[in-house]
Amino acid sequence: MPSAHFINDSEHWRKRAEEMHTLAEDLRDSQARSTMLRIAADYEKLAARAEQRASGTPQEDAPALERGH
């Protein structure tokens, strides 16, 4: 089982976001593309939260991940 240390690694989340952007570029299905871009945005938010934790910024000041429908 992988270590949970990646949770606090903003670069890990940014790489995942980049992967989703790359996948989205190749999709012809607009709904699938939108889903991939939404996932990429959520990964970017996770990266920002990891950076806030690293800098000591209180978590309650950070915006919560929004659920898109």
Beta strands, then each sheet from edge to edge (+ up, - down):
end
